[in-house]
């Protein structure tokens, strides 16, 4: 397993170079940096993003022969794929091609990282795509040239972990919290869900009290993970999972 760490871009910077926090996380989009300069490794590209990238571009991960560094949580819609759908539904992974690095090892690390993302985000392996898939750009250049054939790269992902393609789930759910005695308490919890988790949330009055209702989550496993986030951050003592089609 590749070494993973975070070097997250600040929210104030992120809002300038993304489309916000509603990434559908349907695809993993594979790129190469095209930067062959010595030292243009994962940390260098992470620093580029955190210090304010002069380009109108952003991506979630950069991977080299030693590590994978995360710049954005997956809920951000980064400007990487070149199209609205690719940006709003894709997790962008950049493979470093610095000349002082081991490119083949970087590709192996990218496969290992993507195997983890597949499990974490419940993404099907057939939705691992090249940047070219969305924009037509010749990217990832070396993979497309056959240095590591795309079919072999996908097999690397599959063999990096014991991955099972997740079943396609279409059932949608919402989370309702128990009630808060004050509007201030409900707003405080809702603020964390919006800004930290990237969720769509609503505050509803329930008699003299208030409760939070989330937007929809697709699949029971996804909504259960969301409930665990609420519990772990102690945002609500009671939660309910509801079918999104129910009148709540």
C-alpha positions as CSV (number, residue, x, y, z in Angstrom):
1,X,0.0,0.0,0.0
2,X,1.3,3.4,-0.9
3,X,2.1,5.9,1.8
4,X,-0.7,8.5,2.0
5,X,-0.8,11.9,3.7
6,X,-2.9,15.0,3.5
7,X,-1.8,18.5,2.6
8,X,-5.2,20.1,2.2
9,X,-5.8,23.4,0.4
10,X,-7.6,25.9,2.5
11,X,-11.3,26.5,2.0
12,X,-10.7,30.1,1.0
13,X,-8.3,29.0,-1.7
14,X,-10.5,26.0,-2.7
15,X,-13.6,28.0,-3.5
16,X,-11.5,30.0,-6.1
17,X,-10.4,26.9,-8.1
18,X,-13.3,24.4,-7.8
19,X,-17.0,24.3,-8.5
20,X,-17.9,23.8,-4.8
21,X,-18.6,20.8,-2.6
22,X,-21.1,18.6,-4.4
23,X,-18.9,16.1,-6.3
24,X,-21.0,13.0,-7.2
25,X,-17.8,10.9,-7.0
26,X,-18.8,8.6,-9.8
27,X,-15.5,8.4,-11.6
28,X,-11.8,8.3,-10.9
29,X,-10.0,10.3,-13.5
30,X,-6.3,9.5,-14.1
31,X,-3.9,12.2,-15.2
32,X,-0.2,12.7,-15.6
33,X,1.4,16.0,-14.5
34,X,3.5,16.3,-17.7
35,X,6.1,18.1,-15.6
36,X,9.4,16.2,-16.1
37,X,11.6,18.7,-14.1
38,X,13.7,17.3,-11.3
39,X,11.9,17.7,-8.0
40,X,8.5,17.9,-9.6
41,X,7.2,15.2,-7.2
42,X,3.9,14.8,-5.3
43,X,5.0,17.2,-2.5
44,X,5.9,19.9,-5.0
45,X,2.6,19.7,-6.8
46,X,0.8,19.7,-3.4
47,X,2.7,22.8,-2.4
48,X,1.8,24.4,-5.8
49,X,-1.9,23.9,-5.0
50,X,-1.7,25.0,-1.4
51,X,0.3,28.1,-2.2
52,X,-2.1,29.2,-4.9
53,X,-1.8,27.6,-8.3
54,X,-1.5,30.3,-11.0
55,X,-3.4,28.0,-13.5
56,X,-7.2,27.6,-13.4
57,X,-6.8,24.0,-12.4
58,X,-7.1,21.8,-9.4
59,X,-6.9,18.1,-8.5
60,X,-7.5,15.9,-5.5
61,X,-4.4,13.7,-5.4
62,X,-0.8,13.7,-6.7
63,X,1.2,10.5,-6.6
64,X,4.9,9.9,-7.1
65,X,7.3,6.9,-6.5
66,X,7.2,7.5,-2.8
67,X,3.8,8.7,-1.7
68,X,0.3,10.0,-2.5
69,X,-0.6,13.4,-1.2
70,X,-4.2,14.6,-1.0
71,X,-4.9,18.3,-1.7
72,X,-8.7,18.2,-1.7
73,X,-11.4,16.1,0.1
74,X,-13.3,14.1,-2.5
75,X,-16.5,16.2,-2.1
76,X,-14.8,19.2,-3.9
77,X,-15.5,19.5,-7.6
78,X,-11.9,20.1,-8.8
79,X,-11.1,21.6,-12.2
80,X,-9.2,18.7,-13.6
81,X,-11.2,16.8,-16.3
82,X,-11.9,19.6,-18.7
83,X,-15.6,19.1,-18.8
84,X,-18.5,19.9,-16.4
85,X,-19.4,16.2,-16.0
86,X,-15.8,15.1,-15.5
87,X,-15.3,17.8,-12.8
88,X,-18.6,17.4,-11.0
89,X,-18.5,13.6,-10.9
90,X,-14.7,12.8,-10.9
91,X,-12.0,12.3,-8.3
92,X,-8.8,13.6,-10.0
93,X,-5.6,11.7,-9.6
94,X,-2.3,13.1,-11.0
95,X,0.7,10.7,-11.6
96,X,4.0,12.5,-11.3
97,X,6.5,12.1,-14.2
98,X,9.5,14.0,-12.7
99,X,12.7,12.8,-14.4
100,X,14.4,12.1,-11.0
101,X,11.6,9.8,-10.0
102,X,10.7,6.2,-10.8
103,X,7.8,6.5,-13.1
104,X,6.8,2.8,-13.0
105,X,6.8,2.9,-9.2
106,X,4.6,6.0,-9.3
107,X,2.1,4.2,-11.6
108,X,2.1,1.3,-9.1
109,X,1.5,3.7,-6.3
110,X,-1.3,5.3,-8.2
111,X,-2.9,1.9,-8.8
112,X,-2.7,1.2,-5.0
113,X,-4.2,4.6,-4.2
114,X,-7.1,4.1,-6.7
115,X,-7.8,0.7,-5.2
116,X,-8.3,2.4,-1.8
117,X,-10.5,5.1,-3.3
118,X,-12.7,2.5,-4.9
119,X,-13.3,0.9,-1.6
120,X,-13.7,4.1,0.3
121,X,-16.1,5.8,-2.2
122,X,-17.9,2.7,-3.6
123,X,-16.9,3.4,-7.2
124,X,-17.0,0.7,-9.8
125,X,-13.8,-0.3,-11.6
126,X,-15.3,0.4,-15.0
127,X,-15.5,4.1,-13.9
128,X,-11.7,4.4,-13.7
129,X,-11.1,6.6,-16.8
130,X,-8.4,8.6,-18.5
131,X,-8.5,12.4,-18.6
132,X,-8.8,11.8,-22.4
133,X,-12.2,10.2,-21.8
134,X,-13.8,13.5,-20.9
135,X,-11.8,16.2,-22.8
136,X,-9.9,14.3,-25.6
137,X,-6.6,15.6,-24.2
138,X,-3.6,13.2,-24.7
139,X,-3.5,12.5,-21.0
140,X,-2.2,10.4,-19.2
141,X,0.4,10.8,-22.0
142,X,2.9,7.9,-21.0
143,X,0.1,5.4,-20.3
144,X,-1.6,6.3,-23.6
145,X,1.8,5.8,-25.4
146,X,2.0,2.3,-24.0
147,X,4.7,2.8,-21.4
148,X,2.3,1.1,-19.1
149,X,-0.7,-0.1,-21.1
150,X,-4.1,1.1,-19.8
151,X,-5.4,-2.5,-19.6
152,X,-2.4,-3.5,-17.5
153,X,-2.9,-0.4,-15.3
154,X,-6.5,-1.5,-14.6
155,X,-5.3,-5.0,-13.7
156,X,-2.8,-3.4,-11.4
157,X,-5.7,-1.6,-9.6
158,X,-7.6,-4.8,-9.3
159,X,-4.7,-6.7,-7.9
160,X,-3.5,-4.0,-5.6
161,X,-6.3,-5.1,-3.2
162,X,-8.9,-7.8,-3.2
163,X,-11.4,-5.6,-4.9
164,X,-15.0,-6.6,-5.6
165,X,-16.9,-4.4,-8.0
166,X,-19.6,-2.8,-5.8
167,X,-23.2,-3.6,-6.7
168,X,-24.9,-0.7,-8.4
169,X,-27.2,0.9,-5.8
170,X,-29.9,3.3,-6.8
171,X,-31.9,3.5,-3.6
172,X,-31.7,7.0,-2.1
173,X,-31.8,7.9,1.6
174,X,-31.8,10.9,3.8
175,X,-30.7,11.4,7.4
176,X,-32.9,13.1,10.0
177,X,-31.4,14.1,13.4
178,X,-33.2,14.1,16.7
179,X,-34.4,17.5,17.8
180,X,-32.3,20.4,19.1
181,X,-33.8,22.7,21.7
182,X,-32.5,25.9,20.1
183,X,-32.1,27.1,16.5
184,X,-28.5,28.1,17.4
185,X,-27.6,24.5,18.3
186,X,-29.2,23.2,15.0
187,X,-27.4,25.8,13.0
188,X,-24.0,24.9,14.6
189,X,-24.4,21.3,13.7
190,X,-25.7,22.1,10.2
191,X,-22.7,24.3,9.6
192,X,-20.3,21.4,10.3
193,X,-22.2,19.1,7.9
194,X,-22.1,21.8,5.2
195,X,-18.6,23.1,5.5
196,X,-16.7,20.0,6.7
197,X,-18.7,17.1,5.2
198,X,-19.8,19.0,2.1
199,X,-23.4,18.0,2.5
200,X,-26.7,19.6,1.5
201,X,-28.7,20.1,4.8
202,X,-31.9,21.7,5.9
203,X,-33.1,22.9,9.3
204,X,-36.8,22.1,10.0
205,X,-38.9,23.2,12.9
206,X,-40.5,20.5,15.0
207,X,-42.9,22.1,17.4
208,X,-40.8,24.2,19.7
209,X,-37.6,22.4,18.6
210,X,-35.5,22.0,15.5
211,X,-34.1,19.1,13.5
212,X,-31.7,18.7,10.6
213,X,-32.6,16.9,7.4
214,X,-29.8,16.0,4.9
215,X,-29.9,15.8,1.1
216,X,-29.9,12.4,-0.4
217,X,-27.3,9.6,-0.3
218,X,-27.3,6.8,-2.8
219,X,-27.0,3.3,-1.2
220,X,-27.4,2.1,2.3
221,X,-23.6,1.7,2.9
222,X,-23.1,5.4,1.9
223,X,-25.8,6.7,4.2
224,X,-24.5,4.5,7.1
225,X,-21.0,6.0,6.7
226,X,-22.6,9.5,6.8
227,X,-24.4,8.6,10.1
228,X,-21.1,7.5,11.5
229,X,-19.6,10.9,10.7
230,X,-22.4,12.6,12.6
231,X,-21.9,10.3,15.6
232,X,-18.1,10.6,15.5
233,X,-18.3,14.4,15.5
234,X,-21.1,14.3,18.2
235,X,-23.3,16.5,16.1
236,X,-26.5,14.7,17.1
237,X,-27.5,12.2,19.8
238,X,-30.1,10.6,17.7
239,X,-30.2,9.9,13.9
240,X,-32.8,8.3,11.6
241,X,-32.2,6.9,8.1
242,X,-35.3,7.5,5.9
243,X,-36.1,6.4,2.4
244,X,-35.8,9.6,0.4
245,X,-39.2,8.9,-1.3
246,X,-41.0,8.9,2.0
247,X,-42.8,12.0,3.1
248,X,-40.6,13.3,5.8
